[in-house]
Amino acid sequence: MRIWFKLWKNNHLLKDTVITNDSDDTRTHKIFDALDQVCYEFDLSKPIWLDATIAEFKHRGKARFSQDNFVETIDFDYLEIHVIEE
């Protein structure tokens, strides 16, 4: 599985990275592990999966984490997660 993470501010891409996980773990665990890795790499607090975020991710295979998803104040518009290969 490959998951692409992008950090956006004012319609400009600030950072991006692709996390690859070829383990035999479940899809959900792979996604959570990748999110943990990217939060460490980008020095972010972990976002909260709101119902709207979960629905968007299930429907489109990608989702955006905005200020509503973070407890701390963020200095970007949103973090986008996109599954590019399963």
MDTraj code that builds the backbone (N, CA, C; nanometers):
import mdtraj as md
import numpy as np

residues = "MET ARG ILE TRP PHE LYS LEU TRP LYS ASN ASN HIS LEU LEU LYS ASP THR VAL ILE THR ASN ASP SER ASP ASP THR ARG THR HIS LYS ILE PHE ASP ALA LEU ASP GLN VAL CYS TYR GLU PHE ASP LEU SER LYS PRO ILE TRP LEU ASP ALA THR ILE ALA GLU PHE LYS HIS ARG GLY LYS ALA ARG PHE SER GLN ASP ASN PHE VAL GLU THR ILE ASP PHE ASP TYR LEU GLU ILE HIS VAL ILE GLU GLU".split()
xyz = np.array([
    [0.0850, -0.1179, 0.0000],
    [0.0000, 0.0000, 0.0000],
    [0.0893, 0.1238, 0.0000],
    [0.0516, 0.2201, -0.0819],
    [0.1227, 0.3491, -0.0847],
    [0.0221, 0.4596, -0.0577],
    [0.0594, 0.5478, 0.0345],
    [-0.0285, 0.6583, 0.0728],
    [0.0496, 0.7883, 0.0583],
    [-0.0125, 0.8824, -0.0111],
    [0.0502, 1.0118, -0.0382],
    [-0.0077, 1.1145, 0.0581],
    [0.0801, 1.1829, 0.1295],
    [0.0406, 1.2893, 0.2213],
    [0.0905, 1.4220, 0.1675],
    [0.0019, 1.5227, 0.1697],
    [0.0370, 1.6553, 0.1193],
    [-0.0076, 1.7611, 0.2198],
    [0.0789, 1.8567, 0.2447],
    [0.0503, 1.9676, 0.3354],
    [0.0294, 2.0927, 0.2505],
    [-0.0887, 2.1554, 0.2620],
    [-0.1272, 2.2686, 0.1767],
    [-0.1492, 2.3964, 0.2584],
    [-0.1097, 2.5082, 0.1983],
    [-0.1394, 2.6399, 0.2548],
    [-0.1560, 2.7381, 0.1398],
    [-0.2677, 2.8099, 0.1379],
    [-0.2975, 2.9076, 0.0326],
    [-0.2833, 2.8474, -0.1076],
    [-0.3358, 2.7273, -0.1255],
    [-0.3303, 2.6555, -0.2537],
    [-0.1890, 2.6262, -0.3022],
    [-0.0929, 2.6237, -0.2100],
    [0.0446, 2.5889, -0.2432],
    [0.0847, 2.4655, -0.1638],
    [0.1510, 2.3748, -0.2318],
    [0.1996, 2.2538, -0.1684],
    [0.3245, 2.2875, -0.0871],
    [0.3179, 2.2677, 0.0440],
    [0.4316, 2.2968, 0.1301],
    [0.5260, 2.1768, 0.1417],
    [0.4670, 2.0604, 0.1667],
    [0.5441, 1.9367, 0.1827],
    [0.4604, 1.8219, 0.1306],
    [0.5298, 1.7182, 0.0868],
    [0.4591, 1.5951, 0.0543],
    [0.5536, 1.4779, 0.0739],
    [0.4944, 1.3626, 0.0958],
    [0.5713, 1.2393, 0.1116],
    [0.4803, 1.1218, 0.0822],
    [0.5407, 1.0124, 0.0421],
    [0.4678, 0.8890, 0.0179],
    [0.5165, 0.7857, 0.1186],
    [0.4228, 0.7265, 0.1894],
    [0.4535, 0.6219, 0.2861],
    [0.4139, 0.4892, 0.2232],
    [0.5063, 0.3940, 0.2221],
    [0.4814, 0.2615, 0.1672],
    [0.4786, 0.1603, 0.2807],
    [0.3792, 0.0727, 0.2766],
    [0.3659, -0.0313, 0.3787],
    [0.3256, -0.1606, 0.3085],
    [0.4183, -0.2559, 0.3037],
    [0.3924, -0.3839, 0.2385],
    [0.3687, -0.4966, 0.3378],
    [0.3382, -0.4620, 0.4610],
    [0.3164, -0.5647, 0.5633],
    [0.1844, -0.6372, 0.5400],
    [0.1620, -0.7413, 0.6157],
    [0.0373, -0.8178, 0.6067],
    [-0.0690, -0.7639, 0.7017],
    [-0.0479, -0.6462, 0.7528],
    [-0.1416, -0.5837, 0.8454],
    [-0.2720, -0.5469, 0.7746],
    [-0.3743, -0.5135, 0.8493],
    [-0.5018, -0.4739, 0.7890],
    [-0.4885, -0.3360, 0.7242],
    [-0.5813, -0.3049, 0.6351],
    [-0.5806, -0.1746, 0.5660],
    [-0.5887, -0.0606, 0.6673],
    [-0.6756, -0.0746, 0.7658],
    [-0.6924, 0.0298, 0.8671],
    [-0.5636, 0.0520, 0.9450],
    [-0.4978, -0.0562, 0.9869],
    [-0.3724, -0.0418, 1.0602],
    [-0.2641, 0.0228, 0.9748],
    [-0.2595, -0.0122, 0.8464],
    [-0.1617, 0.0491, 0.7559],
    [-0.1845, 0.2002, 0.7453],
    [-0.3093, 0.2409, 0.7367],
    [-0.3421, 0.3834, 0.7251],
    [-0.3038, 0.4577, 0.8534],
    [-0.3401, 0.4004, 0.9693],
    [-0.3050, 0.4639, 1.0966],
    [-0.1538, 0.4694, 1.1169],
    [-0.0827, 0.3634, 1.0803],
    [0.0635, 0.3632, 1.0928],
    [0.1260, 0.4691, 1.0023],
    [0.0753, 0.4803, 0.8799],
    [0.1272, 0.5810, 0.7868],
    [0.1003, 0.7220, 0.8391],
    [-0.0176, 0.7428, 0.8962],
    [-0.0504, 0.8740, 0.9526],
    [0.0416, 0.9068, 1.0699],
    [0.0701, 0.8088, 1.1540],
    [0.1655, 0.8287, 1.2641],
    [0.3031, 0.8670, 1.2110],
    [0.3489, 0.7973, 1.1058],
    [0.4799, 0.8255, 1.0474],
    [0.4874, 0.9668, 0.9905],
    [0.3843, 1.0069, 0.9179],
    [0.3872, 1.1393, 0.8554],
    [0.3763, 1.2496, 0.9599],
    [0.3001, 1.2270, 1.0653],
    [0.2911, 1.3274, 1.1723],
    [0.4264, 1.3451, 1.2399],
    [0.4992, 1.2366, 1.2568],
    [0.6342, 1.2456, 1.3134],
    [0.7270, 1.3185, 1.2165],
    [0.7200, 1.2808, 1.0876],
    [0.8071, 1.3410, 0.9865],
    [0.7805, 1.4906, 0.9686],
    [0.6532, 1.5308, 0.9680],
    [0.6157, 1.6715, 0.9493],
    [0.6074, 1.7476, 1.0804],
    [0.6330, 1.6812, 1.1932],
    [0.6265, 1.7411, 1.3270],
    [0.4876, 1.7996, 1.3555],
    [0.3854, 1.7129, 1.3407],
    [0.2462, 1.7521, 1.3624],
    [0.1864, 1.6708, 1.4768],
    [0.0851, 1.7278, 1.5388],
    [0.0060, 1.6477, 1.6321],
    [-0.0836, 1.5569, 1.5486],
    [-0.1310, 1.4489, 1.6078],
    [-0.2150, 1.3552, 1.5333],
    [-0.3549, 1.4129, 1.5162],
    [-0.4069, 1.4102, 1.3946],
    [-0.5420, 1.4621, 1.3709],
    [-0.6487, 1.3643, 1.4205],
    [-0.7652, 1.4174, 1.4422],
    [-0.8801, 1.3390, 1.4856],
    [-0.9627, 1.3043, 1.3616],
    [-1.0056, 1.1783, 1.3520],
    [-1.0897, 1.1349, 1.2412],
    [-1.2349, 1.1705, 1.2740],
    [-1.2850, 1.2784, 1.2188],
    [-1.4248, 1.3151, 1.2368],
    [-1.5122, 1.2313, 1.1436],
    [-1.6408, 1.2256, 1.1719],
    [-1.7326, 1.1452, 1.0899],
    [-1.7276, 1.1875, 0.9430],
    [-1.7199, 1.3172, 0.9178],
    [-1.7142, 1.3676, 0.7800],
    [-1.5839, 1.3247, 0.7119],
    [-1.4749, 1.3234, 0.7868],
    [-1.3455, 1.2818, 0.7324],
    [-1.3487, 1.1335, 0.6967],
    [-1.4060, 1.0529, 0.7836],
    [-1.4161, 0.9089, 0.7591],
    [-1.5027, 0.8817, 0.6363],
    [-1.6156, 0.9507, 0.6265],
    [-1.7054, 0.9317, 0.5124],
    [-1.6366, 0.9694, 0.3812],
    [-1.5649, 1.0812, 0.3804],
    [-1.4934, 1.1246, 0.2608],
    [-1.3867, 1.0224, 0.2222],
    [-1.3147, 0.9721, 0.3218],
    [-1.2079, 0.8763, 0.2946],
    [-1.2641, 0.7447, 0.2407],
    [-1.3731, 0.6984, 0.2964],
    [-1.4361, 0.5747, 0.2479],
    [-1.4869, 0.5908, 0.1052],
    [-1.5418, 0.7067, 0.0754],
    [-1.6022, 0.7301, -0.0560],
    [-1.4988, 0.7557, -0.1651],
    [-1.3957, 0.8347, -0.1359],
    [-1.3022, 0.8802, -0.2389],
    [-1.1614, 0.8239, -0.2276],
    [-1.1288, 0.7612, -0.1143],
    [-0.9924, 0.7117, -0.0962],
    [-0.8947, 0.8211, -0.0596],
    [-0.9487, 0.9390, -0.0310],
    [-0.8649, 1.0482, 0.0176],
    [-0.9479, 1.1380, 0.1079],
    [-0.8783, 1.2143, 0.1905],
    [-0.9469, 1.3008, 0.2861],
    [-0.8558, 1.4175, 0.3220],
    [-0.9168, 1.5201, 0.3776],
    [-0.8429, 1.6386, 0.4228],
    [-0.8632, 1.6578, 0.5721],
    [-0.7522, 1.6815, 0.6409],
    [-0.7556, 1.7135, 0.7828],
    [-0.7292, 1.8630, 0.7959],
    [-0.8311, 1.9387, 0.8346],
    [-0.8172, 2.0837, 0.8515],
    [-0.8067, 2.1172, 1.0000],
    [-0.8174, 2.2442, 1.0341],
    [-0.8054, 2.2869, 1.1732],
    [-0.9041, 2.2143, 1.2641],
    [-1.0219, 2.1825, 1.2139],
    [-1.1228, 2.1122, 1.2943],
    [-1.0750, 1.9750, 1.3414],
    [-0.9809, 1.9152, 1.2686],
    [-0.9319, 1.7820, 1.3014],
    [-0.8153, 1.7828, 1.4004],
    [-0.7617, 1.9004, 1.4293],
    [-0.6458, 1.9114, 1.5174],
    [-0.6830, 1.9828, 1.6470],
    [-0.6260, 1.9367, 1.7574],
    [-0.6487, 2.0015, 1.8864],
    [-0.5669, 2.1304, 1.8929],
    [-0.4418, 2.1228, 1.8477],
    [-0.3532, 2.2391, 1.8483],
    [-0.3788, 2.3253, 1.7242],
    [-0.3373, 2.4503, 1.7300],
    [-0.3468, 2.5398, 1.6154],
    [-0.2448, 2.4965, 1.5104],
    [-0.2863, 2.4954, 1.3845],
    [-0.1961, 2.4563, 1.2760],
    [-0.1609, 2.5787, 1.1919],
    [-0.0436, 2.5752, 1.1288],
    [0.0008, 2.6873, 1.0460],
    [-0.0081, 2.6545, 0.8963],
    [-0.1020, 2.5692, 0.8609],
    [-0.1283, 2.5340, 0.7223],
    [-0.2799, 2.5198, 0.7075],
    [-0.3271, 2.5075, 0.5844],
    [-0.4719, 2.4975, 0.5616],
    [-0.5251, 2.3571, 0.5872],
    [-0.4562, 2.2567, 0.5331],
    [-0.5006, 2.1193, 0.5559],
    [-0.3907, 2.0198, 0.5195],
    [-0.4023, 1.9011, 0.5777],
    [-0.3200, 1.7860, 0.5451],
    [-0.4081, 1.6915, 0.4652],
    [-0.3632, 1.6567, 0.3456],
    [-0.4421, 1.5672, 0.2610],
    [-0.3786, 1.4288, 0.2615],
    [-0.4621, 1.3271, 0.2729],
    [-0.4180, 1.1881, 0.2658],
    [-0.4859, 1.1264, 0.1449],
    [-0.4064, 1.0514, 0.0662],
    [-0.4601, 0.9932, -0.0578],
    [-0.3972, 0.8556, -0.0789],
    [-0.4789, 0.7517, -0.0804],
    [-0.4297, 0.6172, -0.1095],
    [-0.4068, 0.6079, -0.2597],
    [-0.2814, 0.5882, -0.3010],
    [-0.2506, 0.5845, -0.4439],
    [-0.2304, 0.4431, -0.4962],
    [-0.2093, 0.3476, -0.4057],
    [-0.1944, 0.2081, -0.4500],
    [-0.2224, 0.1157, -0.3337],
    [-0.3033, 0.0138, -0.3575],
    [-0.3335, -0.0824, -0.2506],
    [-0.2671, -0.2139, -0.2777],
])
top = md.Topology()
chain = top.add_chain()
for i, resn in enumerate(residues, 1):
    res = top.add_residue(resn, chain, resSeq=i)
    for name in ("N", "CA", "C"):
        top.add_atom(name, md.element.get_by_symbol(name[0]), res)
traj = md.Trajectory(xyz[None], top)
